[in-house]
Amino acid sequence: MARIQFRFRSGYASTIALAGDFNGWSVTAHPMNKGPDDVWSVDVDLPPGRHEYKFLVDGKQWWNDPEAPKIPNIWGTENSYVDVP
């Protein structure tokens, strides 16, 4: 397992959640906390492998991680991903 910090910058959001294949795409399992400079973050322990994810902003807007690589998904859009060694 590796502890991975996910970060997303948003000055207008009132809530942001991390959803991904590691939590069954749950929008409640990993709420993010707002820190300085409008950077939201959450730490998650992940097993080795590739993990796809997105951020859900204010319960209605899905965003990719602008700092992470992307991969096509089954809905014709993209997911962000992280490779954990």
C-alpha positions as semicolon CSV with decimal commas, in nm:
position;residue;x (nm);y (nm);z (nm)
1;M;0,000;0,000;0,000
2;A;0,107;0,354;-0,068
3;R;-0,041;0,674;0,069
4;I;-0,129;0,899;-0,226
5;Q;-0,234;1,262;-0,186
6;F;-0,492;1,380;-0,437
7;R;-0,515;1,758;-0,488
8;F;-0,749;1,982;-0,685
9;R;-0,758;2,362;-0,698
10;S;-1,099;2,534;-0,700
11;G;-1,188;2,874;-0,563
12;Y;-1,562;2,841;-0,617
13;A;-1,642;2,489;-0,496
14;S;-1,830;2,429;-0,174
15;T;-1,761;2,051;-0,178
16;I;-1,529;1,821;-0,369
17;A;-1,520;1,443;-0,352
18;L;-1,268;1,196;-0,493
19;A;-1,428;0,901;-0,672
20;G;-1,246;0,618;-0,843
21;D;-1,218;0,250;-0,911
22;F;-1,054;0,208;-0,567
23;N;-1,375;0,311;-0,387
24;G;-1,639;0,179;-0,628
25;W;-1,679;0,531;-0,770
26;S;-1,841;0,636;-0,444
27;V;-1,909;1,009;-0,418
28;T;-1,917;0,992;-0,038
29;A;-1,621;0,768;0,053
30;H;-1,346;1,030;0,011
31;P;-1,459;1,389;0,072
32;M;-1,179;1,640;0,021
33;N;-1,073;1,916;0,259
34;K;-1,013;2,274;0,151
35;G;-0,674;2,412;0,243
36;P;-0,474;2,727;0,174
37;D;-0,485;2,882;-0,174
38;D;-0,811;2,703;-0,262
39;V;-0,635;2,365;-0,285
40;W;-0,854;2,072;-0,185
41;S;-0,685;1,746;-0,083
42;V;-0,735;1,398;0,056
43;D;-0,488;1,118;0,132
44;V;-0,581;0,764;0,027
45;D;-0,397;0,435;0,084
46;L;-0,385;0,249;-0,249
47;P;-0,250;-0,094;-0,343
48;P;-0,004;-0,131;-0,631
49;G;-0,146;-0,093;-0,982
50;R;-0,326;0,160;-1,198
51;H;-0,615;0,347;-1,040
52;E;-0,862;0,562;-1,235
53;Y;-1,038;0,855;-1,071
54;K;-1,222;1,187;-1,109
55;F;-1,323;1,475;-0,882
56;L;-1,691;1,554;-0,824
57;V;-1,735;1,927;-0,762
58;D;-2,046;2,044;-0,577
59;G;-2,216;1,710;-0,640
60;K;-2,272;1,777;-1,010
61;Q;-1,957;1,853;-1,211
62;W;-1,702;1,581;-1,289
63;W;-1,346;1,703;-1,339
64;N;-1,024;1,529;-1,435
65;D;-0,703;1,601;-1,250
66;P;-0,515;1,860;-1,457
67;E;-0,185;1,732;-1,312
68;A;-0,239;1,362;-1,399
69;P;-0,238;1,155;-1,717
70;K;-0,572;1,060;-1,874
71;I;-0,715;0,738;-2,015
72;P;-1,035;0,687;-2,220
73;N;-1,334;0,549;-2,030
74;I;-1,641;0,352;-2,141
75;W;-1,856;0,669;-2,163
76;G;-1,645;0,823;-2,438
77;T;-1,471;1,071;-2,208
78;E;-1,155;1,036;-2,001
79;N;-1,055;0,951;-1,646
80;S;-0,741;1,059;-1,467
81;Y;-0,517;0,783;-1,340
82;V;-0,231;0,719;-1,103
83;D;0,013;0,425;-1,121
84;V;0,117;0,301;-0,778
85;P;0,440;0,097;-0,776
